[in-house]
Structure formats: C-alpha cells, structure tokens
Amino acid sequence: MLDVVGEKQFKRLRAHFARPAMTHEGLTNISSQFLDVFQVNDRLIATPPALISETKSAFNDNEDVTNWPKQTAESHFDFDLLVDILKRSYVNLEDIKANRNSF
C-alpha cells in the first residue's frame, strides 16, 4: 500500500487509524458477582417452570442422529454451491468431496 499512496499519505492514514493507548489510570473496578447483582429465586432453580422443562426436553442433546435422512441424488441440497463457497476458505475441498455421501 505504501507504494500506491506514497509515504506522506501512508503516515497520515496510519495516524488516523491507529488505536489510542489505553491506560487504567483513574478507573475504578466495579466488578461484582452475578448473584450480587441479580436476585434469583432458589425455588425456581430447584424446580424450573414446566415451560422450561418442556423446552429442554424438546431440544434433547442426546438425539440419535443415525436416523437423520441421508443426502441423496434427489436431495435439494446444492453441493456445488457449497464447494464454490468453500473455495475461498481454508477448507480441504478434497476431504469435502470425498465425504459427500457420508451425511
């Protein structure tokens, strides 16, 4: 960039975008523990409302993914688009292509 804008402009840009040095002088630490700031009803922690329990069970972390549908030739997933997007990233495309039917 220096060779494009010149030394004078480069120094001006550097000064404009440089982050100012931060000092902690004159600052007061006001950190607190979570429960010092927020009041939590112990009863709600021990026995959460039914809505919370229902939601938690709906998003069961132990869901068996082996029953998920596999990608097939009839699938509407645009694999070529995915590969085109990943070309601009640091993903090994050969691994992606080799495992295309694994999911």
ChimeraX commands (.cxc) that place a marker at each C-alpha (Angstrom):
marker #1 position 0.00,0.00,0.00 radius 0.5
marker #1 position 2.90,2.34,0.71 radius 0.5
marker #1 position 3.95,2.28,-2.92 radius 0.5
marker #1 position 0.38,3.09,-4.03 radius 0.5
marker #1 position -0.43,6.07,-1.79 radius 0.5
marker #1 position 3.04,7.39,-1.01 radius 0.5
marker #1 position 4.85,7.84,2.28 radius 0.5
marker #1 position 3.13,11.08,3.36 radius 0.5
marker #1 position -0.41,9.74,2.78 radius 0.5
marker #1 position 0.53,6.40,4.36 radius 0.5
marker #1 position 1.71,8.13,7.55 radius 0.5
marker #1 position -1.50,10.21,7.64 radius 0.5
marker #1 position -3.63,7.06,7.27 radius 0.5
marker #1 position -1.60,5.26,9.93 radius 0.5
marker #1 position -2.08,8.14,12.37 radius 0.5
marker #1 position -5.82,8.30,11.60 radius 0.5
marker #1 position -6.47,4.58,12.12 radius 0.5
marker #1 position -4.03,3.90,14.99 radius 0.5
marker #1 position -5.75,2.89,18.19 radius 0.5
marker #1 position -5.00,5.21,21.09 radius 0.5
marker #1 position -3.14,3.71,24.03 radius 0.5
marker #1 position -5.44,2.78,26.91 radius 0.5
marker #1 position -4.50,3.46,30.48 radius 0.5
marker #1 position -6.31,2.28,33.58 radius 0.5
marker #1 position -5.43,5.42,35.47 radius 0.5
marker #1 position -8.38,6.95,37.28 radius 0.5
marker #1 position -10.63,3.96,36.64 radius 0.5
marker #1 position -12.44,2.05,39.39 radius 0.5
marker #1 position -13.08,-1.68,39.24 radius 0.5
marker #1 position -16.82,-2.16,39.77 radius 0.5
marker #1 position -16.91,-5.91,39.02 radius 0.5
marker #1 position -19.41,-7.92,41.02 radius 0.5
marker #1 position -20.52,-11.50,41.39 radius 0.5
marker #1 position -23.59,-12.48,39.35 radius 0.5
marker #1 position -25.76,-13.12,42.40 radius 0.5
marker #1 position -24.71,-9.81,43.97 radius 0.5
marker #1 position -26.38,-8.04,41.05 radius 0.5
marker #1 position -29.27,-10.34,40.10 radius 0.5
marker #1 position -31.77,-11.82,42.51 radius 0.5
marker #1 position -32.56,-15.45,41.66 radius 0.5
marker #1 position -35.41,-17.32,43.28 radius 0.5
marker #1 position -33.88,-20.54,44.69 radius 0.5
marker #1 position -37.21,-22.32,44.27 radius 0.5
marker #1 position -37.16,-21.69,40.50 radius 0.5
marker #1 position -33.67,-23.15,40.23 radius 0.5
marker #1 position -34.63,-26.30,42.14 radius 0.5
marker #1 position -37.91,-26.80,40.25 radius 0.5
marker #1 position -37.95,-24.93,36.94 radius 0.5
marker #1 position -41.30,-23.93,35.43 radius 0.5
marker #1 position -43.00,-26.50,33.19 radius 0.5
marker #1 position -42.33,-24.42,30.08 radius 0.5
marker #1 position -38.58,-24.59,30.73 radius 0.5
marker #1 position -38.69,-28.35,31.26 radius 0.5
marker #1 position -40.77,-28.88,28.09 radius 0.5
marker #1 position -38.38,-26.77,26.04 radius 0.5
marker #1 position -35.37,-28.56,27.44 radius 0.5
marker #1 position -36.81,-31.96,26.54 radius 0.5
marker #1 position -37.73,-30.72,23.04 radius 0.5
marker #1 position -34.07,-29.90,22.43 radius 0.5
marker #1 position -32.68,-33.14,23.77 radius 0.5
marker #1 position -28.89,-33.14,23.43 radius 0.5
marker #1 position -28.80,-36.92,23.14 radius 0.5
marker #1 position -30.77,-37.06,19.91 radius 0.5
marker #1 position -29.84,-40.04,17.78 radius 0.5
marker #1 position -28.54,-38.61,14.50 radius 0.5
marker #1 position -28.30,-42.02,12.84 radius 0.5
marker #1 position -31.97,-41.70,11.88 radius 0.5
marker #1 position -31.47,-38.40,10.08 radius 0.5
marker #1 position -32.11,-38.60,6.32 radius 0.5
marker #1 position -29.01,-39.02,4.21 radius 0.5
marker #1 position -28.26,-36.75,1.26 radius 0.5
marker #1 position -29.30,-38.46,-1.93 radius 0.5
marker #1 position -29.13,-37.62,-5.61 radius 0.5
marker #1 position -32.74,-36.44,-5.34 radius 0.5
marker #1 position -31.87,-34.13,-2.46 radius 0.5
marker #1 position -32.37,-30.40,-2.92 radius 0.5
marker #1 position -29.02,-29.51,-1.32 radius 0.5
marker #1 position -26.77,-27.60,-3.74 radius 0.5
marker #1 position -23.44,-29.29,-3.09 radius 0.5
marker #1 position -21.72,-27.47,-5.96 radius 0.5
marker #1 position -22.66,-24.13,-4.40 radius 0.5
marker #1 position -21.15,-25.26,-1.09 radius 0.5
marker #1 position -17.91,-26.20,-2.84 radius 0.5
marker #1 position -17.82,-22.83,-4.64 radius 0.5
marker #1 position -18.26,-21.00,-1.33 radius 0.5
marker #1 position -15.61,-23.10,0.40 radius 0.5
marker #1 position -13.07,-22.43,-2.37 radius 0.5
marker #1 position -12.46,-19.05,-0.74 radius 0.5
marker #1 position -11.80,-20.56,2.68 radius 0.5
marker #1 position -9.15,-22.72,4.27 radius 0.5
marker #1 position -11.11,-25.96,3.90 radius 0.5
marker #1 position -9.66,-29.01,2.20 radius 0.5
marker #1 position -12.08,-29.42,-0.71 radius 0.5
marker #1 position -10.87,-32.93,-1.46 radius 0.5
marker #1 position -11.99,-34.05,2.01 radius 0.5
marker #1 position -15.37,-32.44,1.45 radius 0.5
marker #1 position -15.81,-34.12,-1.93 radius 0.5
marker #1 position -14.60,-37.50,-0.61 radius 0.5
marker #1 position -17.14,-37.41,2.22 radius 0.5
marker #1 position -20.03,-36.03,0.19 radius 0.5
marker #1 position -22.23,-39.08,0.72 radius 0.5
marker #1 position -21.24,-39.66,4.35 radius 0.5
marker #1 position -24.00,-37.46,5.66 radius 0.5
marker link #1:1,2 radius 0.2
marker link #1:2,3 radius 0.2
marker link #1:3,4 radius 0.2
marker link #1:4,5 radius 0.2
marker link #1:5,6 radius 0.2
marker link #1:6,7 radius 0.2
marker link #1:7,8 radius 0.2
marker link #1:8,9 radius 0.2
marker link #1:9,10 radius 0.2
marker link #1:10,11 radius 0.2
marker link #1:11,12 radius 0.2
marker link #1:12,13 radius 0.2
marker link #1:13,14 radius 0.2
marker link #1:14,15 radius 0.2
marker link #1:15,16 radius 0.2
marker link #1:16,17 radius 0.2
marker link #1:17,18 radius 0.2
marker link #1:18,19 radius 0.2
marker link #1:19,20 radius 0.2
marker link #1:20,21 radius 0.2
marker link #1:21,22 radius 0.2
marker link #1:22,23 radius 0.2
marker link #1:23,24 radius 0.2
marker link #1:24,25 radius 0.2
marker link #1:25,26 radius 0.2
marker link #1:26,27 radius 0.2
marker link #1:27,28 radius 0.2
marker link #1:28,29 radius 0.2
marker link #1:29,30 radius 0.2
marker link #1:30,31 radius 0.2
marker link #1:31,32 radius 0.2
marker link #1:32,33 radius 0.2
marker link #1:33,34 radius 0.2
marker link #1:34,35 radius 0.2
marker link #1:35,36 radius 0.2
marker link #1:36,37 radius 0.2
marker link #1:37,38 radius 0.2
marker link #1:38,39 radius 0.2
marker link #1:39,40 radius 0.2
marker link #1:40,41 radius 0.2
marker link #1:41,42 radius 0.2
marker link #1:42,43 radius 0.2
marker link #1:43,44 radius 0.2
marker link #1:44,45 radius 0.2
marker link #1:45,46 radius 0.2
marker link #1:46,47 radius 0.2
marker link #1:47,48 radius 0.2
marker link #1:48,49 radius 0.2
marker link #1:49,50 radius 0.2
marker link #1:50,51 radius 0.2
marker link #1:51,52 radius 0.2
marker link #1:52,53 radius 0.2
marker link #1:53,54 radius 0.2
marker link #1:54,55 radius 0.2
marker link #1:55,56 radius 0.2
marker link #1:56,57 radius 0.2
marker link #1:57,58 radius 0.2
marker link #1:58,59 radius 0.2
marker link #1:59,60 radius 0.2
marker link #1:60,61 radius 0.2
marker link #1:61,62 radius 0.2
marker link #1:62,63 radius 0.2
marker link #1:63,64 radius 0.2
marker link #1:64,65 radius 0.2
marker link #1:65,66 radius 0.2
marker link #1:66,67 radius 0.2
marker link #1:67,68 radius 0.2
marker link #1:68,69 radius 0.2
marker link #1:69,70 radius 0.2
marker link #1:70,71 radius 0.2
marker link #1:71,72 radius 0.2
marker link #1:72,73 radius 0.2
marker link #1:73,74 radius 0.2
marker link #1:74,75 radius 0.2
marker link #1:75,76 radius 0.2
marker link #1:76,77 radius 0.2
marker link #1:77,78 radius 0.2
marker link #1:78,79 radius 0.2
marker link #1:79,80 radius 0.2
marker link #1:80,81 radius 0.2
marker link #1:81,82 radius 0.2
marker link #1:82,83 radius 0.2
marker link #1:83,84 radius 0.2
marker link #1:84,85 radius 0.2
marker link #1:85,86 radius 0.2
marker link #1:86,87 radius 0.2
marker link #1:87,88 radius 0.2
marker link #1:88,89 radius 0.2
marker link #1:89,90 radius 0.2
marker link #1:90,91 radius 0.2
marker link #1:91,92 radius 0.2
marker link #1:92,93 radius 0.2
marker link #1:93,94 radius 0.2
marker link #1:94,95 radius 0.2
marker link #1:95,96 radius 0.2
marker link #1:96,97 radius 0.2
marker link #1:97,98 radius 0.2
marker link #1:98,99 radius 0.2
marker link #1:99,100 radius 0.2
marker link #1:100,101 radius 0.2
marker link #1:101,102 radius 0.2
marker link #1:102,103 radius 0.2
view
